[in-house]
Amino acid sequence: MGPWLILTSQWIGYTGVSVSLAFLLCGILCIPIALCYGELASMFKTRGGSYEYVRAAYNREAGYWVSWTTMFTYIVLICFQIICVTMLIQYIAGEDFAKIVVIGIAVSLMILMTVLNTRNLSVATTLQVVMFFVLVAAGVVTMICFVGSSVFGLENIGPFFQNGIMGRNDIIGMDAGFVLAVAALVTMFFGFELIPQFAGEANYPANKHWKLMLGGIVFVIAFDALICFAEIGMRSIDSSMTSFEYISSLYAGNGMVSAVFAEAYVGPWLQYAVVVANFCAMGCGLIGFWMGASRILHSMGSSGSLPKMFGKANKHGMPSTGNYFVLAMVFVLVMIALSGPAWINATFSLMALGVGFTYFGVSMAFLKMKKAKPRAARPWKAPGGNAVGYIAAGASLFMILMMVYTVVSSAASGDYTMAAMSLVFFGIIGVIRYLMKRDMACNPDRYVEDVVELEGASEPAAETIFGVTGVE
């Protein structure tokens, strides 16, 4: 769950009330992707994740680059959540802080997350469970209060496709339209792919992971679509604007749509309940994705795609080197994001771009495993077979193309925040890969691969898309 308080001004700004339909369609696009993950998770049982699937299907090099697109998504999301926390603190304080104060709060949060991820996993997961139920309860109460209010009415809702199929919202100053919304809103669904990464630390059967993934997708469709519908049905506080225009105008002041309407039409108690719920949403995201990012690095270190130092874990079984690397990368990207005026749109779009590449890689790995390892044990099989994989790959490609368009369009209009964050991140990763290859040639023992054995998969793999025979 994301911080809807800060994001709904952007969501609704994309396309108006039809954003609820966009959530539904985006969720439907994610379902075949989740089914691919579900089958792969059942095959790998006690270990998994995007990196493992792509590596086993193709080779270590392919797994390396897909993993870094996943890492990019997670780290950008962590940056987004951290900056959102600073915004909420400023909202509560009722004033805008100096940039140095905002940076100080952000760095403090980074240190807190680093320390938390050195402790036993049960500490973080207990916090997540509590925060999740708080945010759900507050969200449901908000919807009920808004829809039951005297100022809620269908007459407040503008044209169904407010900005057309592809257009622009000049109030917010960003590319918009229904089609773009369908692609960009994947940022509110990704996270289900984290489930296999924690398989080794959970007792839930791997062949039932697909149920958790689909359950998460359905929940997000319902929750976020209803939140948007409840907000856009509220009467504009500024009588000179429609509800759509007023909600869009809040984007420049960093959103807070639910809190603004709650204060004006319901009462301060709901206003602060919403703020607390969104703190919880960001806490859940920070904990989960920080752990996910450090575990990707741990898996890559264990398999030889990174130096073995990345495969180290502390006495609690938590990744150590990966934890501190995530801290360093988050710091760099937060500094870049804070330098741009439209950082919300930048981080939101980059998350969608990164997750699109990740899902495309895993969808192709699903299809490859069907062909190369047909006799491998599959305790659970995705219904539809190869057709599900092709649909998943097509859905992922659609997300990629829409977000590439957004990045290019933004740069063409003079905002280089997204381009700078992408170039810096992958520039650093490219340098690391170059140095690793040189070191690998001299010290191959540092990169010994931890091979994943699949039950029943004894036949040789077919030629890979990289022209390398066999699975590395």
N, C-alpha and C positions, 0 to 999 in steps of 0.2 A: 504494500500500500504506500502510495506517495502522499506528500503533504498537499491535500486537495485545496486547503485554504489559500495557498500561494499560487497554485497552478490553474484553478478553474477560470480565472480571467483570460488565460491563454487558451485553454481548451475551448471555451465558449467563443473566444475571439476568432478561432479558426473558422467556425461554420454556424454559430448560433445553436438553436435547440436541436438541430440535426446531429450535434456532437454525441447525443445519446445513441443514435443509430450508428454513428462512427465507432463508438465503443463496442457495440454488438458485432459489427462487421470485423473489426480488428481482432476481437476475441475469437471469432470463427476462424480467421486466418491463422491464429496461434494454435488452434486445436490440433491440426495435422502435425504441426511441429512438435507439440507436446507428445503426441502418439509415437513419433519417431524416437524421442527421448525415452519414452516409456519402454519400448522394446529393447533399445540399447542398454538401458539401466538394468533390465532383467538379465541380459547376457553377461554384463560385467559384475553383477552382484555386489561385492563388497567394496568396489572402487569404481569410479566413473567420472563423468563430467565431459564437457566438450572436447577438452584436450585429449583425453584417453580414447574417445570414440574416433576422432579424426586421425590420430596417430595409428591406431590399430587398423583402420580402413585403408589409409594411404601410407604415410610414413612420418617419421619424427619431424621432418622439416615442415610438412603441411600442418601438423599438430602445433608446432611452434607458432606459426603466424596466426592461425585461428585463435590460439590461446591469447595472443597479445591483442587481438581485436576484442575478445571477451574482457581481458584485463582493462583495456581502454574504456569499455562501457562501464565496468564496475568503478573504476577510479573517477571517471567523469561524474557518475552518479554520487559517489562519496563527496566530491567537490560540491556538487549541487546541494546535497543535504546539509553540508557544513555551512555554506553561505546562507541557506534558508534559515538555519538556526539563528545566525546573527541577525537576520531580518526580523524574526519573531521577537528576539530580545529587544530590538529597537522599537518594534511595535508596542510591546508592553511598556517600555520606558517612555514612549510618546515623543521620541526625538531621533533624529538621524545622527549617528556617531561619526566621528572623524575616521578617515580611512585607516589610520594606525590602530585605532581601537577595534575596528572590525577585524583587522588582520590578527590582533592579539587574541580576540575571542576564537577566531578560526584555528589558530595554532594551538590554543588550549584544548580545543575539541579534538584535534589530531592527536595530541599527546594522550588525552584520555582514552581514545579508541585504541591506541597502540598498547597502553597499559592493560586495558580490558582484554585485549587479545593475547595477553601473556598468561591469563588466568585459566582455570578449568572451564571447559565448554559449558558446563551446567549453569555457571553464573550468567553468561550472556543469554542463553536460551530461556532461562527463567525470567529475565528482564523482558525479553521479547514477547513471551506469552502474556505477561501482565499488560504491557503497553498495547499489544494488539487488541485485547478486549476493551481497553479504555477507549481507543480510537474508534472502534466499531460502535460501541454504545453511544458515544458522543455524536457520531455521524448519523445514526438512526434517529436520535432525538432531534438533531438539527433538521433532518428531512421532514419529520412529523410536524415540528413547530412551524416550518416555512409553509408547507402545503396546507396546513390548517389555519394559517394566518389570514386575516381579512384583506391583506394587501397582495395576496397571491391570486393570480388569475390568468387564464389562457390568453386574455387580451393583451397581456404584457409581452407575450412571445411574438417575435417578428417573423419574417419569412423563414420558411423551414431551412432552406439553404441560403443562409445570410450572405455569404460571399461567393456563392455559386460553386461549381464543381472545382474550379481552380481560379483563385483570385488573389486579392490582397486586402488586408485590414489596415487601412491608413491610420486608424486611431492608435493601434498598437505599433504599427510600422513593421509588419512582417508579412511574408507570403502566407496565404491562407487558402481556404476552400475545403470542401468536403473530402476530396480524394487525398489531399495532403494530411488532413486530420486522421483518416483511417490508417495511414502509414505511420505517422508520428506518435500516435497513441500507444504503439507497441511498448513505449517506455513505461507504461503503467502495468504491463503484463509480464515483462521479463523478470526473472527471479525464480520461476518454477524450475529452471534448469540447474539451480543450485542444489536441488534435492539429491541427485545422485552423488554429488561431491561429499555429502555428509553420510553416505550410505554405510561407510565403515564404522561410524560412531553411533548408528541408530539400529534399533531392533525391528523396525518396520520392514516387512518383506520387500525385496527389490522388485518382485513381479507385480507389486501393487502400487508402485510409485506413480504410475499413470493416473491413478485415482486422485492422488494428492495434486498432481499437476492440473488435471481438468477441473478439480474443485476450486483451485486458486483462480483459474481463468474465469469460471462462471461467477465467482464471488466478485471479482473486479468489474466484470461487465455490469452486474446489478448495482453494486455500490456506487461506482463513479458515474454511471449513466443517470441514476436517480438523484445524486447530489447535484449534477449539472441541471437537470430538469427542475429541481426545487429552487435553485438559485435564479435561473433565467425567468421563472414565473413570478418572481417578486417585483413589485412596482419600483421603478427607478427613484432613487432618492433625489436626484436632480431632475426636476420636471421638464427641463429643456432637452433632455435626452431620453431615448428609448431605453428599455432595460438592457438590450444588447450593447448599445453605445456606452451606457454607464458602466457596465461590467468591464467592457474593453478598456475604458478610461482608467480603471483601477490598476491595470497592468503597469502603467508608468510609475505608480506608487507601490509596486511590488505586490499586487493582488489583494489578499485579505478579504475576498468577496463575502464569504460566510460570516466572518466576524463583523464586517461593516453592516450587513443586513441584520444580524443578530442584535447588535447594539441599538440600531435605529428602530427596529420593529418588534423585538422580543424582550430584550433586557440584557444587562451586563453579565448576568450569570451564564447565559448561553454563549455570549461573546468569549468569555474566558474558558468555558468548557471546550469550545472549538479550538482555541489556541493550545490548550493542554493536549487535546487529542492530536493535533498536528505535531507537537513536540514528540509525542509517542510514535507517530508515523515515521518521523525522521530518525528517532532512536532505533526503531526496528530496522530501517534501511541501512543506517550506518553500521550497526552491529553485523547484520547478515552479510552485506556485500563486502565489508572489510574482511570478515572471516573467509568469504568465498574467494576474494582476490588472493589472499595469502595462501590459501589451499591450492589454487592453480599453480602458483610458484613452487609450492612444496612438491606437487605432483610432477612438475617439469624437472625439478632438481633430482627427484627420485628416479626418473626415467632417463636421465642423461641429456635432456634438451636444454638444461641449464647446469652450471657447475654444481657439484654434489653438495656444496655448502647450502644451497637453497632447499635441499631435502632434509635439513636439520630441524628437529623439533625440541621444545623444552621439556621439562619434567612432567608437565601437564598434557603433553602430546600436541601442543599448539605450535604451528610453524613459527620459527624464530627469525631467520634471515628474511623470509618473505614478508613478515610483519613490518620490518624496518624499511624494506624496499618500498612497500605500499605507502608508508609515511612520507618517504622522500618524493615519490611521484605525485602524491596528492598535494603536497606543499607547492611543487612547481606549477601544477595546473590551476590550483586555487589562485595563485598570484596572477596568472594570465587571465583567468575568468574575471577577476575583480577589476582588471584594467579596462574591460569592455563595458559599454553602456547597456547592451542587450544580453547580459550574461545568461538570463533565464532561457531565452530562445536558443542561445548558443549551446548550452549544456544539454538542454532537452533534445535538440536535434542531433547532437553528437551521440547521445545515448542510443537513439533510434538507429543511427548509422552503424554503430558498433555492434549492436545486437542483431541487426539485419545480416551482417557478415557472419556472425557466429552461427545464427540459425541456418544460414545457407550452407556453411561448412558441415554442420551436423546432419542436415538433410541429405547432402551428397554422401556423407559417410554411411548413413542408413542405407542408401541405395547400393553403395559399394559393398557393404557387408552382406547384403542380400545375394549379390552376385559372387563375391569372392569366398564367402564363408556360409554357403547354403546349409551345411550340415551342423553348424554350431548350435548348441542348445539355446533355445529361446523360450524360457518359462512363460513369457507372455508375448504374444504377437499382435502387432498393430493391425486392426481390421483394414482390409483393402490392400494390404501388401505394398507392392511397388507404387501403386497409384497414390497412396498416402505420401510417400516420399517425394514424388514429382509435384504434388500439390504444395507440400511444405516448401520445396525448393523454389517454386514459383512465387509463393507468398513472400518468402524471404527476399527474393530478387526484387519484387515490387517495392518493399520497404527500403532496400538499398538505393534504388534508382530515385525514389522520391526524396530521400535525405541527401543524396549527392546533389540533386537539383537545388535543395535548400542551401547547402554549403556554398555552391558556386554562385547562386543568386545573391547571397549575402555578401560575398566577397566583391561581386560586381557592383554592388551598391555602396561599397566603401567600408563595410564592417568585416574586419579580418580576424575576429576573435576565434571563430570556428576553425578557420584555416590554420591559424597560429597554433592552437591547441593540438590539432591533428599532426602538424608537421613536427612540432617539438617532441611529442610523445613518440611517434614512430621514427623520428630521427635518432632519439636516444636508443630505442630498441634496435635500430639498424646498426648503430655503432657497437652495441653490446654483442650482436650476432657476429659482426665482423671480427671482433676481438676473440670471441669464443671459438670461431672456426680456426683462427691461427693457433690458439692454445690447444684446441682439440687435436690438431696435427702433431703437436709436440708432446702432449700428455693425454693420450686416449683413455688412460685408466681413470681420469677424472670424470669421464662422460659415459661410463658403462651403463647400458640401457637395462632397465628393469622391465622385462618382457611380460606382457599380460597374456596368460594362457586362457583360452576359451574352451569350455567343455564341447567335445565333439568336433572341434575345428582342426582337423588334422590334414586337410587337403592344402596344397600350396596356393598362395594368393596369386591373383592375376596381376598383369602389369599395371602399375599405378599411373595416374595422370601425369606424374612427373617423369615418366619414362624409366622408373626404377623397378626391377622385377623383385617381387617378394615384399614382405612387410619388415621394415627395419626393426 
